[in-house]
Amino acid sequence: MKTITISDDVYEKLVRIKGSKSFSAVIDELIKKNVEKRIEMLIKSAEKTGYEDELERISKEIRRSFKVRF
């Protein structure tokens, strides 16, 4: 376990969205959502290049490493 420092306004935002979850769970979910969003944007961009199959394979590896659903 590690200790991090965040600003008061970020702390208040996390408190509002966390509900009964831990701060770690909320932060982890936010990171996963961001990774998923970026992967989807990359795949959409790749559709124009013809490399979408390769990018899909790579994105599955990234999702697996972040344990994001696919």
PDB file of N, CA, C and O in Angstrom:
ATOM      1  N   MET A   1       0.848  -1.172   0.000  1.00  0.00           N
ATOM      2  CA  MET A   1       0.000   0.000   0.000  1.00  0.00           C
ATOM      3  C   MET A   1       0.894   1.235   0.000  1.00  0.00           C
ATOM      4  O   MET A   1       1.922   1.276   0.676  1.00  0.00           O
ATOM      5  N   LYS A   2       0.485   2.234  -0.767  1.00  0.00           N
ATOM      6  CA  LYS A   2       1.221   3.488  -0.880  1.00  0.00           C
ATOM      7  C   LYS A   2       0.312   4.643  -0.503  1.00  0.00           C
ATOM      8  O   LYS A   2      -0.911   4.540  -0.592  1.00  0.00           O
ATOM      9  N   THR A   3       0.908   5.727  -0.088  1.00  0.00           N
ATOM     10  CA  THR A   3       0.184   6.948   0.230  1.00  0.00           C
ATOM     11  C   THR A   3       0.428   7.963  -0.872  1.00  0.00           C
ATOM     12  O   THR A   3       1.565   8.176  -1.292  1.00  0.00           O
ATOM     13  N   ILE A   4      -0.650   8.592  -1.339  1.00  0.00           N
ATOM     14  CA  ILE A   4      -0.514   9.652  -2.334  1.00  0.00           C
ATOM     15  C   ILE A   4      -1.136  10.927  -1.785  1.00  0.00           C
ATOM     16  O   ILE A   4      -1.959  10.889  -0.871  1.00  0.00           O
ATOM     17  N   THR A   5      -0.735  12.045  -2.349  1.00  0.00           N
ATOM     18  CA  THR A   5      -1.293  13.326  -1.956  1.00  0.00           C
ATOM     19  C   THR A   5      -2.069  13.890  -3.139  1.00  0.00           C
ATOM     20  O   THR A   5      -1.564  13.930  -4.261  1.00  0.00           O
ATOM     21  N   ILE A   6      -3.290  14.322  -2.883  1.00  0.00           N
ATOM     22  CA  ILE A   6      -4.109  14.949  -3.914  1.00  0.00           C
ATOM     23  C   ILE A   6      -4.656  16.261  -3.372  1.00  0.00           C
ATOM     24  O   ILE A   6      -4.723  16.467  -2.161  1.00  0.00           O
ATOM     25  N   SER A   7      -5.039  17.128  -4.269  1.00  0.00           N
ATOM     26  CA  SER A   7      -5.586  18.418  -3.843  1.00  0.00           C
ATOM     27  C   SER A   7      -6.960  18.213  -3.198  1.00  0.00           C
ATOM     28  O   SER A   7      -7.626  17.203  -3.424  1.00  0.00           O
ATOM     29  N   ASP A   8      -7.360  19.187  -2.400  1.00  0.00           N
ATOM     30  CA  ASP A   8      -8.648  19.102  -1.715  1.00  0.00           C
ATOM     31  C   ASP A   8      -9.806  18.993  -2.700  1.00  0.00           C
ATOM     32  O   ASP A   8     -10.759  18.254  -2.449  1.00  0.00           O
ATOM     33  N   ASP A   9      -9.741  19.719  -3.825  1.00  0.00           N
ATOM     34  CA  ASP A   9     -10.845  19.664  -4.772  1.00  0.00           C
ATOM     35  C   ASP A   9     -10.938  18.294  -5.444  1.00  0.00           C
ATOM     36  O   ASP A   9     -12.044  17.815  -5.692  1.00  0.00           O
ATOM     37  N   VAL A  10      -9.820  17.661  -5.741  1.00  0.00           N
ATOM     38  CA  VAL A  10      -9.838  16.311  -6.312  1.00  0.00           C
ATOM     39  C   VAL A  10     -10.380  15.322  -5.276  1.00  0.00           C
ATOM     40  O   VAL A  10     -11.159  14.431  -5.615  1.00  0.00           O
ATOM     41  N   TYR A  11      -9.975  15.477  -4.038  1.00  0.00           N
ATOM     42  CA  TYR A  11     -10.479  14.614  -2.971  1.00  0.00           C
ATOM     43  C   TYR A  11     -12.005  14.704  -2.879  1.00  0.00           C
ATOM     44  O   TYR A  11     -12.685  13.683  -2.776  1.00  0.00           O
ATOM     45  N   GLU A  12     -12.535  15.924  -2.915  1.00  0.00           N
ATOM     46  CA  GLU A  12     -13.986  16.110  -2.829  1.00  0.00           C
ATOM     47  C   GLU A  12     -14.706  15.459  -4.014  1.00  0.00           C
ATOM     48  O   GLU A  12     -15.780  14.883  -3.846  1.00  0.00           O
ATOM     49  N   LYS A  13     -14.119  15.550  -5.199  1.00  0.00           N
ATOM     50  CA  LYS A  13     -14.715  14.905  -6.375  1.00  0.00           C
ATOM     51  C   LYS A  13     -14.741  13.393  -6.193  1.00  0.00           C
ATOM     52  O   LYS A  13     -15.744  12.747  -6.497  1.00  0.00           O
ATOM     53  N   LEU A  14     -13.653  12.831  -5.704  1.00  0.00           N
ATOM     54  CA  LEU A  14     -13.601  11.381  -5.474  1.00  0.00           C
ATOM     55  C   LEU A  14     -14.607  10.945  -4.420  1.00  0.00           C
ATOM     56  O   LEU A  14     -15.249   9.905  -4.564  1.00  0.00           O
ATOM     57  N   VAL A  15     -14.748  11.729  -3.367  1.00  0.00           N
ATOM     58  CA  VAL A  15     -15.711  11.408  -2.311  1.00  0.00           C
ATOM     59  C   VAL A  15     -17.121  11.348  -2.888  1.00  0.00           C
ATOM     60  O   VAL A  15     -17.902  10.462  -2.543  1.00  0.00           O
ATOM     61  N   ARG A  16     -17.444  12.298  -3.774  1.00  0.00           N
ATOM     62  CA  ARG A  16     -18.797  12.348  -4.352  1.00  0.00           C
ATOM     63  C   ARG A  16     -19.094  11.138  -5.237  1.00  0.00           C
ATOM     64  O   ARG A  16     -20.236  10.679  -5.288  1.00  0.00           O
ATOM     65  N   ILE A  17     -18.082  10.616  -5.937  1.00  0.00           N
ATOM     66  CA  ILE A  17     -18.366   9.517  -6.854  1.00  0.00           C
ATOM     67  C   ILE A  17     -18.112   8.136  -6.257  1.00  0.00           C
ATOM     68  O   ILE A  17     -18.523   7.134  -6.843  1.00  0.00           O
ATOM     69  N   LYS A  18     -17.456   8.060  -5.125  1.00  0.00           N
ATOM     70  CA  LYS A  18     -17.043   6.755  -4.625  1.00  0.00           C
ATOM     71  C   LYS A  18     -18.159   5.930  -4.001  1.00  0.00           C
ATOM     72  O   LYS A  18     -18.104   4.702  -4.064  1.00  0.00           O
ATOM     73  N   GLY A  19     -19.154   6.543  -3.410  1.00  0.00           N
ATOM     74  CA  GLY A  19     -20.211   5.770  -2.758  1.00  0.00           C
ATOM     75  C   GLY A  19     -19.616   4.866  -1.693  1.00  0.00           C
ATOM     76  O   GLY A  19     -18.880   5.330  -0.822  1.00  0.00           O
ATOM     77  N   SER A  20     -19.929   3.579  -1.758  1.00  0.00           N
ATOM     78  CA  SER A  20     -19.424   2.645  -0.742  1.00  0.00           C
ATOM     79  C   SER A  20     -18.105   1.999  -1.153  1.00  0.00           C
ATOM     80  O   SER A  20     -17.549   1.193  -0.407  1.00  0.00           O
ATOM     81  N   LYS A  21     -17.599   2.352  -2.344  1.00  0.00           N
ATOM     82  CA  LYS A  21     -16.342   1.773  -2.822  1.00  0.00           C
ATOM     83  C   LYS A  21     -15.149   2.427  -2.133  1.00  0.00           C
ATOM     84  O   LYS A  21     -15.255   3.509  -1.554  1.00  0.00           O
ATOM     85  N   SER A  22     -14.033   1.753  -2.212  1.00  0.00           N
ATOM     86  CA  SER A  22     -12.799   2.342  -1.690  1.00  0.00           C
ATOM     87  C   SER A  22     -12.270   3.357  -2.698  1.00  0.00           C
ATOM     88  O   SER A  22     -12.640   3.323  -3.872  1.00  0.00           O
ATOM     89  N   PHE A  23     -11.413   4.248  -2.245  1.00  0.00           N
ATOM     90  CA  PHE A  23     -10.783   5.201  -3.155  1.00  0.00           C
ATOM     91  C   PHE A  23      -9.963   4.456  -4.211  1.00  0.00           C
ATOM     92  O   PHE A  23      -9.939   4.853  -5.376  1.00  0.00           O
ATOM     93  N   SER A  24      -9.302   3.391  -3.806  1.00  0.00           N
ATOM     94  CA  SER A  24      -8.510   2.606  -4.764  1.00  0.00           C
ATOM     95  C   SER A  24      -9.388   2.038  -5.863  1.00  0.00           C
ATOM     96  O   SER A  24      -9.011   2.071  -7.035  1.00  0.00           O
ATOM     97  N   ALA A  25     -10.545   1.519  -5.506  1.00  0.00           N
ATOM     98  CA  ALA A  25     -11.452   0.945  -6.502  1.00  0.00           C
ATOM     99  C   ALA A  25     -11.944   2.013  -7.469  1.00  0.00           C
ATOM    100  O   ALA A  25     -12.029   1.768  -8.672  1.00  0.00           O
ATOM    101  N   VAL A  26     -12.265   3.188  -6.956  1.00  0.00           N
ATOM    102  CA  VAL A  26     -12.746   4.278  -7.811  1.00  0.00           C
ATOM    103  C   VAL A  26     -11.650   4.724  -8.773  1.00  0.00           C
ATOM    104  O   VAL A  26     -11.903   4.892  -9.966  1.00  0.00           O
ATOM    105  N   ILE A  27     -10.453   4.915  -8.269  1.00  0.00           N
ATOM    106  CA  ILE A  27      -9.341   5.345  -9.121  1.00  0.00           C
ATOM    107  C   ILE A  27      -9.048   4.289 -10.173  1.00  0.00           C
ATOM    108  O   ILE A  27      -8.807   4.621 -11.334  1.00  0.00           O
ATOM    109  N   ASP A  28      -9.067   3.023  -9.782  1.00  0.00           N
ATOM    110  CA  ASP A  28      -8.829   1.931 -10.724  1.00  0.00           C
ATOM    111  C   ASP A  28      -9.878   1.927 -11.831  1.00  0.00           C
ATOM    112  O   ASP A  28      -9.534   1.765 -13.002  1.00  0.00           O
ATOM    113  N   GLU A  29     -11.141   2.103 -11.484  1.00  0.00           N
ATOM    114  CA  GLU A  29     -12.215   2.152 -12.476  1.00  0.00           C
ATOM    115  C   GLU A  29     -12.025   3.311 -13.443  1.00  0.00           C
ATOM    116  O   GLU A  29     -12.224   3.158 -14.648  1.00  0.00           O
ATOM    117  N   LEU A  30     -11.640   4.471 -12.915  1.00  0.00           N
ATOM    118  CA  LEU A  30     -11.423   5.646 -13.766  1.00  0.00           C
ATOM    119  C   LEU A  30     -10.274   5.413 -14.742  1.00  0.00           C
ATOM    120  O   LEU A  30     -10.355   5.809 -15.905  1.00  0.00           O
ATOM    121  N   ILE A  31      -9.218   4.779 -14.278  1.00  0.00           N
ATOM    122  CA  ILE A  31      -8.079   4.479 -15.152  1.00  0.00           C
ATOM    123  C   ILE A  31      -8.502   3.510 -16.242  1.00  0.00           C
ATOM    124  O   ILE A  31      -8.170   3.713 -17.410  1.00  0.00           O
ATOM    125  N   LYS A  32      -9.225   2.467 -15.885  1.00  0.00           N
ATOM    126  CA  LYS A  32      -9.674   1.478 -16.867  1.00  0.00           C
ATOM    127  C   LYS A  32     -10.579   2.108 -17.916  1.00  0.00           C
ATOM    128  O   LYS A  32     -10.459   1.810 -19.105  1.00  0.00           O
ATOM    129  N   LYS A  33     -11.489   2.985 -17.476  1.00  0.00           N
ATOM    130  CA  LYS A  33     -12.377   3.651 -18.424  1.00  0.00           C
ATOM    131  C   LYS A  33     -11.573   4.500 -19.403  1.00  0.00           C
ATOM    132  O   LYS A  33     -11.875   4.530 -20.596  1.00  0.00           O
ATOM    133  N   ASN A  34     -10.559   5.183 -18.904  1.00  0.00           N
ATOM    134  CA  ASN A  34      -9.735   6.033 -19.758  1.00  0.00           C
ATOM    135  C   ASN A  34      -8.972   5.187 -20.769  1.00  0.00           C
ATOM    136  O   ASN A  34      -8.891   5.553 -21.941  1.00  0.00           O
ATOM    137  N   VAL A  35      -8.417   4.075 -20.338  1.00  0.00           N
ATOM    138  CA  VAL A  35      -7.696   3.180 -21.236  1.00  0.00           C
ATOM    139  C   VAL A  35      -8.641   2.666 -22.312  1.00  0.00           C
ATOM    140  O   VAL A  35      -8.297   2.670 -23.494  1.00  0.00           O
ATOM    141  N   GLU A  36      -9.824   2.225 -21.915  1.00  0.00           N
ATOM    142  CA  GLU A  36     -10.807   1.702 -22.866  1.00  0.00           C
ATOM    143  C   GLU A  36     -11.186   2.768 -23.894  1.00  0.00           C
ATOM    144  O   GLU A  36     -11.280   2.480 -25.087  1.00  0.00           O
ATOM    145  N   LYS A  37     -11.399   3.972 -23.438  1.00  0.00           N
ATOM    146  CA  LYS A  37     -11.782   5.071 -24.330  1.00  0.00           C
ATOM    147  C   LYS A  37     -10.683   5.346 -25.356  1.00  0.00           C
ATOM    148  O   LYS A  37     -10.971   5.545 -26.536  1.00  0.00           O
ATOM    149  N   ARG A  38      -9.439   5.360 -24.915  1.00  0.00           N
ATOM    150  CA  ARG A  38      -8.318   5.612 -25.826  1.00  0.00           C
ATOM    151  C   ARG A  38      -8.166   4.484 -26.844  1.00  0.00           C
ATOM    152  O   ARG A  38      -7.876   4.732 -28.014  1.00  0.00           O
ATOM    153  N   ILE A  39      -8.361   3.253 -26.397  1.00  0.00           N
ATOM    154  CA  ILE A  39      -8.268   2.109 -27.310  1.00  0.00           C
ATOM    155  C   ILE A  39      -9.342   2.217 -28.385  1.00  0.00           C
ATOM    156  O   ILE A  39      -9.065   2.007 -29.566  1.00  0.00           O
ATOM    157  N   GLU A  40     -10.554   2.540 -27.986  1.00  0.00           N
ATOM    158  CA  GLU A  40     -11.643   2.672 -28.954  1.00  0.00           C
ATOM    159  C   GLU A  40     -11.345   3.765 -29.975  1.00  0.00           C
ATOM    160  O   GLU A  40     -11.639   3.603 -31.160  1.00  0.00           O
ATOM    161  N   MET A  41     -10.767   4.870 -29.528  1.00  0.00           N
ATOM    162  CA  MET A  41     -10.405   5.951 -30.442  1.00  0.00           C
ATOM    163  C   MET A  41      -9.328   5.494 -31.427  1.00  0.00           C
ATOM    164  O   MET A  41      -9.387   5.830 -32.610  1.00  0.00           O
ATOM    165  N   LEU A  42      -8.357   4.737 -30.949  1.00  0.00           N
ATOM    166  CA  LEU A  42      -7.301   4.233 -31.827  1.00  0.00           C
ATOM    167  C   LEU A  42      -7.860   3.278 -32.874  1.00  0.00           C
ATOM    168  O   LEU A  42      -7.489   3.351 -34.046  1.00  0.00           O
ATOM    169  N   ILE A  43      -8.743   2.389 -32.459  1.00  0.00           N
ATOM    170  CA  ILE A  43      -9.332   1.428 -33.397  1.00  0.00           C
ATOM    171  C   ILE A  43     -10.140   2.164 -34.461  1.00  0.00           C
ATOM    172  O   ILE A  43     -10.067   1.836 -35.645  1.00  0.00           O
ATOM    173  N   LYS A  44     -10.899   3.146 -34.035  1.00  0.00           N
ATOM    174  CA  LYS A  44     -11.686   3.916 -34.995  1.00  0.00           C
ATOM    175  C   LYS A  44     -10.777   4.608 -36.006  1.00  0.00           C
ATOM    176  O   LYS A  44     -11.075   4.629 -37.200  1.00  0.00           O
ATOM    177  N   SER A  45      -9.685   5.168 -35.536  1.00  0.00           N
ATOM    178  CA  SER A  45      -8.732   5.820 -36.430  1.00  0.00           C
ATOM    179  C   SER A  45      -8.082   4.820 -37.373  1.00  0.00           C
ATOM    180  O   SER A  45      -7.822   5.135 -38.534  1.00  0.00           O
ATOM    181  N   ALA A  46      -7.820   3.615 -36.877  1.00  0.00           N
ATOM    182  CA  ALA A  46      -7.139   2.592 -37.672  1.00  0.00           C
ATOM    183  C   ALA A  46      -8.010   2.066 -38.802  1.00  0.00           C
ATOM    184  O   ALA A  46      -7.496   1.564 -39.802  1.00  0.00           O
ATOM    185  N   GLU A  47      -9.316   2.177 -38.650  1.00  0.00           N
ATOM    186  CA  GLU A  47     -10.215   1.686 -39.695  1.00  0.00           C
ATOM    187  C   GLU A  47      -9.930   2.364 -41.028  1.00  0.00           C
ATOM    188  O   GLU A  47     -10.191   1.786 -42.083  1.00  0.00           O
ATOM    189  N   LYS A  48      -9.407   3.566 -40.994  1.00  0.00           N
ATOM    190  CA  LYS A  48      -9.108   4.311 -42.215  1.00  0.00           C
ATOM    191  C   LYS A  48      -7.784   3.882 -42.838  1.00  0.00           C
ATOM    192  O   LYS A  48      -7.516   4.195 -43.998  1.00  0.00           O
ATOM    193  N   THR A  49      -6.962   3.175 -42.084  1.00  0.00           N
ATOM    194  CA  THR A  49      -5.616   2.831 -42.558  1.00  0.00           C
ATOM    195  C   THR A  49      -5.482   1.394 -43.033  1.00  0.00           C
ATOM    196  O   THR A  49      -4.524   1.060 -43.730  1.00  0.00           O
ATOM    197  N   GLY A  50      -6.422   0.546 -42.667  1.00  0.00           N
ATOM    198  CA  GLY A  50      -6.313  -0.860 -43.026  1.00  0.00           C
ATOM    199  C   GLY A  50      -5.568  -1.687 -41.992  1.00  0.00           C
ATOM    200  O   GLY A  50      -5.345  -2.878 -42.209  1.00  0.00           O
ATOM    201  N   TYR A  51      -5.180  -1.089 -40.878  1.00  0.00           N
ATOM    202  CA  TYR A  51      -4.451  -1.803 -39.824  1.00  0.00           C
ATOM    203  C   TYR A  51      -5.344  -2.144 -38.636  1.00  0.00           C
ATOM    204  O   TYR A  51      -4.847  -2.414 -37.542  1.00  0.00           O
ATOM    205  N   GLU A  52      -6.653  -2.134 -38.846  1.00  0.00           N
ATOM    206  CA  GLU A  52      -7.543  -2.335 -37.712  1.00  0.00           C
ATOM    207  C   GLU A  52      -7.400  -3.710 -37.059  1.00  0.00           C
ATOM    208  O   GLU A  52      -7.553  -3.832 -35.843  1.00  0.00           O
ATOM    209  N   ASP A  53      -7.105  -4.754 -37.856  1.00  0.00           N
ATOM    210  CA  ASP A  53      -6.931  -6.088 -37.266  1.00  0.00           C
ATOM    211  C   ASP A  53      -5.720  -6.135 -36.339  1.00  0.00           C
ATOM    212  O   ASP A  53      -5.783  -6.695 -35.245  1.00  0.00           O
ATOM    213  N   GLU A  54      -4.635  -5.548 -36.787  1.00  0.00           N
ATOM    214  CA  GLU A  54      -3.418  -5.498 -35.969  1.00  0.00           C
ATOM    215  C   GLU A  54      -3.658  -4.678 -34.702  1.00  0.00           C
ATOM    216  O   GLU A  54      -3.241  -5.064 -33.610  1.00  0.00           O
ATOM    217  N   LEU A  55      -4.325  -3.560 -34.863  1.00  0.00           N
ATOM    218  CA  LEU A  55      -4.597  -2.717 -33.703  1.00  0.00           C
ATOM    219  C   LEU A  55      -5.557  -3.403 -32.734  1.00  0.00           C
ATOM    220  O   LEU A  55      -5.420  -3.250 -31.521  1.00  0.00           O
ATOM    221  N   GLU A  56      -6.506  -4.140 -33.244  1.00  0.00           N
ATOM    222  CA  GLU A  56      -7.424  -4.882 -32.378  1.00  0.00           C
ATOM    223  C   GLU A  56      -6.660  -5.920 -31.558  1.00  0.00           C
ATOM    224  O   GLU A  56      -6.933  -6.097 -30.371  1.00  0.00           O
ATOM    225  N   ARG A  57      -5.710  -6.601 -32.182  1.00  0.00           N
ATOM    226  CA  ARG A  57      -4.901  -7.587 -31.468  1.00  0.00           C
ATOM    227  C   ARG A  57      -4.098  -6.907 -30.356  1.00  0.00           C
ATOM    228  O   ARG A  57      -4.044  -7.399 -29.229  1.00  0.00           O
ATOM    229  N   ILE A  58      -3.487  -5.789 -30.682  1.00  0.00           N
ATOM    230  CA  ILE A  58      -2.700  -5.047 -29.689  1.00  0.00           C
ATOM    231  C   ILE A  58      -3.606  -4.534 -28.567  1.00  0.00           C
ATOM    232  O   ILE A  58      -3.240  -4.581 -27.393  1.00  0.00           O
ATOM    233  N   SER A  59      -4.786  -4.047 -28.941  1.00  0.00           N
ATOM    234  CA  SER A  59      -5.688  -3.508 -27.929  1.00  0.00           C
ATOM    235  C   SER A  59      -6.144  -4.591 -26.950  1.00  0.00           C
ATOM    236  O   SER A  59      -6.335  -4.314 -25.766  1.00  0.00           O
ATOM    237  N   LYS A  60      -6.321  -5.825 -27.438  1.00  0.00           N
ATOM    238  CA  LYS A  60      -6.685  -6.920 -26.541  1.00  0.00           C
ATOM    239  C   LYS A  60      -5.582  -7.173 -25.528  1.00  0.00           C
ATOM    240  O   LYS A  60      -5.858  -7.460 -24.363  1.00  0.00           O
ATOM    241  N   GLU A  61      -4.335  -7.069 -25.966  1.00  0.00           N
ATOM    242  CA  GLU A  61      -3.212  -7.234 -25.036  1.00  0.00           C
ATOM    243  C   GLU A  61      -3.203  -6.127 -23.994  1.00  0.00           C
ATOM    244  O   GLU A  61      -2.958  -6.376 -22.813  1.00  0.00           O
ATOM    245  N   ILE A  62      -3.472  -4.902 -24.438  1.00  0.00           N
ATOM    246  CA  ILE A  62      -3.506  -3.774 -23.498  1.00  0.00           C
ATOM    247  C   ILE A  62      -4.643  -3.956 -22.510  1.00  0.00           C
ATOM    248  O   ILE A  62      -4.461  -3.778 -21.306  1.00  0.00           O
ATOM    249  N   ARG A  63      -5.809  -4.308 -23.013  1.00  0.00           N
ATOM    250  CA  ARG A  63      -6.952  -4.522 -22.122  1.00  0.00           C
ATOM    251  C   ARG A  63      -6.653  -5.624 -21.106  1.00  0.00           C
ATOM    252  O   ARG A  63      -6.983  -5.499 -19.926  1.00  0.00           O
ATOM    253  N   ARG A  64      -6.030  -6.696 -21.573  1.00  0.00           N
ATOM    254  CA  ARG A  64      -5.690  -7.800 -20.677  1.00  0.00           C
ATOM    255  C   ARG A  64      -4.723  -7.320 -19.594  1.00  0.00           C
ATOM    256  O   ARG A  64      -4.869  -7.688 -18.429  1.00  0.00           O
ATOM    257  N   SER A  65      -3.749  -6.509 -19.966  1.00  0.00           N
ATOM    258  CA  SER A  65      -2.781  -6.023 -18.979  1.00  0.00           C
ATOM    259  C   SER A  65      -3.421  -5.094 -17.958  1.00  0.00           C
ATOM    260  O   SER A  65      -2.970  -5.020 -16.815  1.00  0.00           O
ATOM    261  N   PHE A  66      -4.475  -4.381 -18.367  1.00  0.00           N
ATOM    262  CA  PHE A  66      -5.195  -3.515 -17.451  1.00  0.00           C
ATOM    263  C   PHE A  66      -6.437  -4.202 -16.886  1.00  0.00           C
ATOM    264  O   PHE A  66      -7.187  -3.613 -16.108  1.00  0.00           O
ATOM    265  N   LYS A  67      -6.638  -5.448 -17.287  1.00  0.00           N
ATOM    266  CA  LYS A  67      -7.801  -6.245 -16.861  1.00  0.00           C
ATOM    267  C   LYS A  67      -9.110  -5.521 -17.199  1.00  0.00           C
ATOM    268  O   LYS A  67     -10.054  -5.498 -16.409  1.00  0.00           O
ATOM    269  N   VAL A  68      -9.130  -4.934 -18.396  1.00  0.00           N
ATOM    270  CA  VAL A  68     -10.319  -4.272 -18.900  1.00  0.00           C
ATOM    271  C   VAL A  68     -11.082  -5.271 -19.748  1.00  0.00           C
ATOM    272  O   VAL A  68     -10.472  -6.042 -20.488  1.00  0.00           O
ATOM    273  N   ARG A  69     -12.396  -5.271 -19.655  1.00  0.00           N
ATOM    274  CA  ARG A  69     -13.197  -6.221 -20.423  1.00  0.00           C
ATOM    275  C   ARG A  69     -13.017  -5.994 -21.929  1.00  0.00           C
ATOM    276  O   ARG A  69     -12.756  -4.877 -22.374  1.00  0.00           O
ATOM    277  N   PHE A  70     -13.160  -7.065 -22.696  1.00  0.00           N
ATOM    278  CA  PHE A  70     -13.103  -6.959 -24.158  1.00  0.00           C
ATOM    279  C   PHE A  70     -13.968  -7.997 -24.794  1.00  0.00           C
ATOM    280  O   PHE A  70     -14.050  -8.066 -26.020  1.00  0.00           O
TER     281      PHE A  70
END
